[in-house]
Amino acid sequence: KRYGVAFGVEFLCWCAIGYALLLTKSRTAYAGGITAAGLLVCVTVFSVVRTLRGRLSVLVVMIVLTAGVGIGGYLTGGIDRLVWEEAPKSLKYRMEYWQGAMGVIGEAPVFGTGPGQFRQHYLKYKLPESSEEIVDPHNMLLDVWSNGGMIGLVGLIGILGWVLWRGVKLGLRGVESSTNEMSSEGVDPVWNQMGWMLGVVGMLTMYVIGGGGDQELLMVGGVWLGLMLAGGIWLRGDDSGRSAEWGIIALIGIGVHLLGNGGIGMPTVLIAFLSLLAMTVPTVAQEGAPEGRRLWMLIGWPVGWGVACLVFGALPVTNASDLKESAKFARTPESRLGLLRQGAEADRIAPDGWGDFSVALTEEWLRQPKQRVAVYEQALAAAEEAVRRDPYNGVRYRQAASLMWYRARVEKDPSFALAAGEYFEKAIERSPTRADLIADAAAAMELAGKGERSRELARKGLELDELNHQAGHSDKYLPEKQVEELRKIVEGKQEPQPLSEK
């Protein structure tokens, strides 16, 4: 009965993988899937075929079949032809991403930028011709190195080396003997069960505090619970070592995929990676384990971690999100601003709440800009709070600079234009390839009377706009009116127009 459930789980997993590969256009996903499938076939067949000649024949057949499927899919259109035809361009983009990522690594090679901080630092080193403002370097090794520094990279290499060693050990000694040997080194299955329990508790917690509206989260939680129950039957005292065998193969496959794609820092991908890593150690029921200890591990740890995540992670984020949503339905501007401020204060770490609060205050100020200076001061203070929480992000400086630039154009005051220009310069330091940002800075410096710097920025903005046109980055083109204004600044003919009070 247990093996019948195991076969059913395996079949469903293969169906899900096949369906995902049909939908995706990711070349690295194809590479990882083919690698994992090939290794699985090799391990299965090599346990039966013992001769070197026979194994080589199997490898040749596999290569021919894979090539045949790929060519057939391309000719028939079963696989989108753009997947193959755009491969050189995709590789070129990745080379640009990796070059920029090396600049980030050079800035903090030992300790890294910290989790989730790559993009803010990357924009400083992004190549002008690069297509995207990426959030990760699209390479597992560079991702871990840039975020976690050399310490994280050494840890990742150690993990991958250990997995490869286990895989080679399995292949060299034969599947049956290797898995039996690994099984004798296995751990108590309570550790696996505890991990599954923690996942279920986390998902149910998020569903409850979210008000029960996230149906996708409920669906994922149900699948997770089903896998936990099936896995409890499948892997209970897994004396065959099959879970270790599959874990190694799947981990190698996802590793191949992540060498050319982003995601190792994403929670879902990281959980999958760590789950596969845990599978490489087979489970063996431990004799005489105290029931009290097992119960504590199964319930105490997941509940403890769940409460910690709830108090320090989920609740602040959820409260801030709920207050922001409530602000959309506020009846008065004062009520709306009050809710947005509460939302900003609810999550003490996140800068977005203060940014949203600043935007709302700016909208109120622009209704009567000359009469409501106090509201302007509040908006600027909120924007600076966002800067304080996210100091490496040029977007935060640009928000404050834009606010000052609004006031400079309203009042035709060079002092506000100069302050705006200085904040624009700070934003440019962190994102030097944004043509629109440089164009705004040039206009501010022109109004501030800094003609030489204004012309320098205008020329730079025009150069970047031309480069974007050559590269075909249509989403980064400057409006024609703004291009004309930059040309006038270069020629010394531009006279900034006051901002309408409308």
ZATORSE-692402 format. One record per residue (C-alpha): residue in three letters; x negated, y negated, z negated. Coordinates in steps of 0.2 Angstrom, whole numbers, plus 5000, padded with zeros to 4 digits. Layout:
residues N
ALAXYZ;...
This chain:
residues 502
LYS500050005000;ARG498649884996;TYR497749915012;GLY499449885021;VAL499549715013;ALA497749675018;PHE498049725036;GLY499649605036;VAL498649465029;GLU497249485041;PHE498449495056;LEU499249335050;CYS497549245048;TRP497049295066;CYS498749235073;ALA498449065064;ILE496649055070;GLY497149095088;TYR498648975088;ALA497548835081;LEU496148865095;LEU497548855108;LEU498048685102;THR496348605099;LYS495248525111;SER493748535099;ARG492248615108;THR491448645091;ALA492948745085;TYR492848855100;ALA490948885096;GLY491248925078;GLY492749035082;ILE491749135095;THR490249145084;ALA491349215069;ALA492249335081;GLY490649395089;LEU489849425072;LEU491449525066;VAL491349635081;CYS489549665079;VAL489649715061;THR491149825065;VAL490349905080;PHE488649925073;SER489250025059;VAL489750155072;VAL488450125085;ARG486750165078;THR485550165093;LEU484650005099;ARG485250035116;GLY487050055112;ARG487049895101;LEU486149795116;SER487549865127;VAL488849795116;LEU488049625115;VAL487949615134;VAL489849665136;MET490349535123;ILE489349395132;VAL490049445148;LEU491849445141;THR491649285133;ALA490949205148;GLY492349275159;VAL493749215147;GLY492949035147;ILE492749035166;GLY494549105169;GLY495248985157;TYR494448835166;LEU494948895183;THR496748935178;GLY496948775167;GLY497248885152;ILE495948785143;ASP496048595147;ARG494648555160;LEU494248395151;VAL493648495136;TRP492248555147;GLU492048405159;GLU491948275145;ALA490648385135;PRO489148275141;LYS489948115136;SER490448195119;LEU488648245116;LYS488048075121;TYR489247995108;ARG488648115094;MET486848075098;GLU487347895095;TYR488147935079;TRP486648035073;GLN485447895077;GLY486547775067;ALA486647905053;MET484747915052;GLY484747725048;VAL485947755033;ILE484847895027;GLY483347785028;GLU484147665017;ALA484447785003;PRO483547955007;VAL483448024989;PHE485147984981;GLY486247944997;THR487647814998;GLY488847914987;PRO490448014992;GLY491547925004;GLN490347775006;PHE489647825023;ARG490647715035;GLN490247555025;HIS488447585027;TYR488447655044;LEU489247505052;LYS487647415048;TYR486647535059;LYS487947575072;LEU487247555090;PRO488147425100;GLU488647535114;SER489347675102;SER491147705104;GLU491847725086;GLU491647665069;ILE491547835062;VAL491847885044;ASP490548035044;PRO489048075056;HIS489948225064;ASN488548345057;MET488648445041;LEU486748415037;LEU486748235040;ASP488448205032;VAL487848285015;TRP486148205017;SER486848025019;ASN488148045006;GLY487248154993;GLY485448114997;MET484048234997;ILE484748324982;GLY486348364991;LEU485448415007;VAL484248534997;GLY485748614988;LEU486648635005;ILE485148715013;GLY484948824998;ILE486748885000;LEU486648915018;GLY485049005016;TRP485749115003;VAL487249155014;LEU486149195029;TRP485049315018;ARG486649405012;GLY487149425030;VAL485549485036;LYS485449605021;LEU487149675026;GLY486649695045;LEU484949775041;ARG485549905029;GLY487149945037;VAL488949885033;GLU489350035021;SER487850035011;SER487649845010;THR489449815005;ASN489349954992;GLU487649874985;MET488449704985;SER489949764976;SER488849834962;GLU488249654960;GLY490049584960;VAL490849474948;ASP492449494938;PRO493949454949;VAL494649334936;TRP493549204943;ASN494349214960;GLN496149214952;MET495649064942;GLY495248964957;TRP496849014966;MET497848964950;LEU496948794950;GLY497448764968;VAL499248804964;VAL499348694949;GLY498548554958;MET499748554973;LEU501248574961;THR500648434951;MET500448314966;TYR502248374972;VAL503048334956;ILE502248164953;GLY502548114971;GLY504448124968;GLY504648284978;GLY504648204995;ASP503048275002;GLN503748425011;GLU502048465020;LEU501248475003;LEU502648594997;MET502348705012;VAL500448715010;GLY500748754991;GLY501948894996;VAL500648965008;TRP499348954995;LEU500349044982;GLY500749174995;LEU498949204999;MET498549204980;LEU499849344977;ALA499249444992;GLY497449414988;GLY497749484971;ILE498349644978;TRP497049644992;LEU495449594982;ARG495849674965;GLY494249774962;ASP493649764980;ASP492449904979;SER492349904998;GLY491449734998;ARG492549685013;SER492949515006;ALA491049475005;GLU490849535023;TRP492249425030;GLY491749285019;ILE489949275026;ILE490549285044;ALA491849155042;LEU490649035033;ILE489449055047;GLY490849015059;ILE491448855050;GLY489548805048;VAL489348815067;HIS490848705069;LEU490348575056;LEU488548555064;GLY489448465078;ASN490948395069;GLY491448295054;GLY492348355039;ILE491248435026;GLY491648285014;MET493548305017;PRO494448385002;THR495348525013;VAL493748565022;LEU492648575007;ILE493948684998;ALA493948805013;PHE492048805013;LEU491848834994;SER493248974995;LEU492349065009;LEU490749044999;ALA491549124984;MET492149264995;THR490349314999;VAL490149374981;PRO491349534980;THR492449554965;VAL492249704953;ALA493449734938;GLN492449724922;GLU492749854909;GLY493249804892;ALA493449614896;PRO494349534881;GLU496149484886;GLY496049324876;ARG494549264887;ARG495349314903;LEU496949224898;TRP495949074894;MET495049074910;LEU496649104920;ILE497748964911;GLY496648854901;TRP495348794914;PRO496648764928;VAL497748674916;GLY496348574909;TRP495648524926;GLY497448484932;VAL497748364917;ALA496048274920;CYS496448254938;LEU498148194934;VAL497648064922;PHE496047994930;GLY496448024949;ALA498248064954;LEU499247944942;PRO498247784946;VAL498447814964;THR500247864964;ASN500747724953;ALA499847594964;SER500647674979;ASP502447674971;LEU502247484966;LYS501647444984;GLU503147534991;SER504347444979;ALA503647274984;LYS504347305002;PHE506147304995;ALA505847154982;ARG507247024984;THR506146874980;PRO504446824985;GLU503946804966;SER504546984963;ARG503647054978;LEU501946964973;GLY502247024955;LEU502447204960;LEU500847194972;ARG499847124958;GLN500347264946;GLY499947394960;ALA498247314962;GLU497947324943;ALA498647504942;ASP497147574951;ARG495647484944;ILE494347564956;ALA495247544973;PRO495047384983;ASP496547404994;GLY497747344982;TRP496847174979;GLY496747164998;ASP498647185000;PHE498947064986;SER497846934995;VAL498746955012;ALA500446935003;LEU499846774994;THR499046705011;GLU500746725019;GLU501546625005;TRP500246495006;LEU500346475025;ARG502246425024;GLN501646265016;PRO499746265016;LYS499446085011;GLN500746084997;ARG500346254989;VAL498446244986;ALA498646344970;VAL499246494980;TYR497746484991;GLU496646494976;GLN497546644970;ALA497346724987;LEU495546694988;ALA495246764970;ALA496146924975;ALA495146934991;GLU493546914980;GLU494147054969;ALA494247174984;VAL492447114988;ARG491847154971;ARG492547334972;ASP491947364989;PRO490347264991;TYR489647355006;ASN491247345017;GLY491147195029;VAL493047205031;ARG493247135013;TYR492046985017;ARG492946955033;GLN494646945024;ALA493946815012;ALA493146725026;SER494746715037;LEU495646645022;MET494346505021;TRP494446485040;TYR496246455039;ARG496146315027;ALA494646235037;ARG495746225052;VAL497246165042;GLU496246025034;LYS494945995047;ASP493746005033;PRO491946055037;SER491546115019;PHE492846255020;ALA492246295038;LEU490446315031;ALA491046425017;ALA492046525029;GLY490446535040;GLU489446595026;TYR490646735022;PHE490746785040;GLU488846795040;LYS488946915026;ALA490247025035;ILE489147015051;GLU487647085040;ARG488747235036;SER489447255054;PRO488347175067;THR489147245082;ARG490947175080;ALA491147045094;ASP492746975087;LEU491946955070;ILE490446865078;ALA491646755088;ASP492546695073;ALA490946655064;ALA490346555079;ALA491946455079;ALA491846425060;MET490046365062;GLU490446245076;LEU491746165065;ALA490546155051;GLY489346055062;LYS488046205063;GLY487846185082;GLU486246285084;ARG486946435074;SER488646425082;ARG487846435099;GLU486746585094;LEU488246675088;ALA489346635103;ARG487946705115;LYS487846855104;GLY489746875105;LEU489746865123;GLU488346985125;LEU489347115115;ASP490947085124;GLU490047115141;LEU489247275133;ASN490947335128;HIS491647305146;GLN490147405153;ALA490447545141;GLY492347545144;HIS492847515126;SER494447425130;ASP495047415112;LYS493547305108;TYR493747175122;LEU493946995117;PRO495446905123;GLU495146795138;LYS495546635128;GLN494246675115;VAL492946715128;GLU493246545135;GLU493046465118;LEU491346555116;ARG490746495133;LYS491246315128;ILE490246325112;VAL488746385122;GLU488946245134;GLY489246115119;LYS491046075125;GLN492046165112;GLU493146055100;PRO494046165087;GLN495946145087;PRO496846125070;LEU497946265064;SER499746235066;GLU500746235049;LYS502046345057;
